[in-house]
Amino acid sequence: MIFGSGTHLYITNDRVKKPTVGVYPLASSAHPEGRGSLLCVASDMFPPLVRFSWKRQKEGGAVEELPDAKGEQLEVRAGGHVATIRVVDRDPVHSYKYWCSVHHEGKPVQHEKEIEAPKQQEVAAGGRPGPHVRPWDQERLLCLMYTVLMGKSLVYSCGLGLINLTRPRTVHRP
């Protein structure tokens, strides 16, 4: 068989396990220019390959698919967890509800989590997004993201050290 670039092939006796999905708002103070960030985390799945998509609905409006966010979305993968941070523009007049869908093994996960992003004026006035998200959950997720990034840096540094140790040394004789 011929596989294309970026193809991952898993041959194991493990069964396919659907991911657990969580969606959380991030602090709005990070984007003072009327933007906000949403965090979607998929975990506890096998194989650990997922694709994220986002939908939104204006107050009383139709649900619409958000286009791919070139440069507006960061994705981090580490040890069975995949997280994506999506930057969204806040509307000065309307609030939006956002959904993160996780596609695993070609099928979307049936349960989609919903989060509400308030109007730009509500954020400027100190309004809090969604009462269902506890502040300590946000802190724990930010700590998790920081830990994952630090772990990736450590693994990268160790890998470079091992490559340097196993590389044959050449001796220069005068």
Solvent accessible surface area in square Angstrom, and as a share of the most:
residue,aa,sasa,rsa
1,M,212,0.95
2,I,174,0.88
3,F,104,0.43
4,G,55,0.53
5,S,125,0.81
6,G,67,0.64
7,T,67,0.39
8,H,116,0.52
9,L,113,0.56
10,Y,93,0.35
11,I,148,0.75
12,T,74,0.43
13,N,156,0.80
14,D,93,0.48
15,R,210,0.77
16,V,91,0.53
17,K,114,0.48
18,K,129,0.55
19,P,4,0.02
20,T,79,0.46
21,V,7,0.04
22,G,12,0.11
23,V,13,0.08
24,Y,54,0.21
25,P,6,0.04
26,L,20,0.10
27,A,52,0.40
28,S,33,0.21
29,S,97,0.62
30,A,73,0.56
31,H,41,0.18
32,P,118,0.74
33,E,112,0.50
34,G,11,0.11
35,R,66,0.24
36,G,1,0.01
37,S,8,0.05
38,L,6,0.03
39,L,0,0.00
40,C,0,0.00
41,V,16,0.09
42,A,0,0.00
43,S,16,0.10
44,D,80,0.42
45,M,13,0.06
46,F,49,0.20
47,P,13,0.08
48,P,40,0.25
49,L,62,0.31
50,V,12,0.07
51,R,146,0.53
52,F,17,0.07
53,S,20,0.13
54,W,3,0.01
55,K,55,0.23
56,R,58,0.21
57,Q,48,0.21
58,K,78,0.33
59,E,98,0.44
60,G,90,0.86
61,G,31,0.29
62,A,86,0.66
63,V,80,0.46
64,E,76,0.34
65,E,105,0.47
66,L,25,0.12
67,P,100,0.63
68,D,124,0.64
69,A,18,0.14
70,K,182,0.77
71,G,84,0.80
72,E,55,0.25
73,Q,58,0.26
74,L,98,0.49
75,E,74,0.33
76,V,7,0.04
77,R,103,0.38
78,A,33,0.26
79,G,78,0.75
80,G,30,0.29
81,H,75,0.34
82,V,2,0.01
83,A,6,0.05
84,T,0,0.00
85,I,32,0.16
86,R,19,0.07
87,V,31,0.18
88,V,11,0.06
89,D,85,0.44
90,R,27,0.10
91,D,36,0.19
92,P,71,0.44
93,V,93,0.53
94,H,64,0.28
95,S,7,0.04
96,Y,21,0.08
97,K,76,0.32
98,Y,2,0.01
99,W,35,0.12
100,C,1,0.00
101,S,3,0.02
102,V,1,0.00
103,H,36,0.16
104,H,8,0.04
105,E,89,0.40
106,G,77,0.74
107,K,135,0.57
108,P,63,0.39
109,V,5,0.03
110,Q,145,0.64
111,H,91,0.40
112,E,66,0.30
113,K,81,0.34
114,E,80,0.36
115,I,1,0.00
116,E,71,0.32
117,A,9,0.07
118,P,10,0.06
119,K,57,0.24
120,Q,66,0.29
121,Q,102,0.45
122,E,71,0.32
123,V,33,0.19
124,A,91,0.71
125,A,90,0.70
126,G,57,0.55
127,G,34,0.33
128,R,158,0.58
129,P,26,0.17
130,G,13,0.13
131,P,140,0.88
132,H,114,0.51
133,V,15,0.09
134,R,127,0.46
135,P,74,0.47
136,W,116,0.41
137,D,23,0.12
138,Q,28,0.12
139,E,108,0.48
140,R,149,0.54
141,L,23,0.11
142,L,83,0.41
143,C,84,0.50
144,L,67,0.33
145,M,16,0.07
146,Y,143,0.54
147,T,87,0.50
148,V,25,0.14
149,L,82,0.41
150,M,102,0.45
151,G,31,0.30
152,K,101,0.43
153,S,62,0.40
154,L,117,0.58
155,V,110,0.63
156,Y,149,0.57
157,S,64,0.41
158,C,73,0.44
159,G,29,0.28
160,L,92,0.46
161,G,32,0.31
162,L,112,0.56
163,I,109,0.55
164,N,69,0.36
165,L,134,0.66
166,T,107,0.62
167,R,140,0.51
168,P,116,0.73
169,R,155,0.56
170,T,110,0.64
171,V,113,0.65
172,H,163,0.73
173,R,205,0.75
174,P,181,1.14
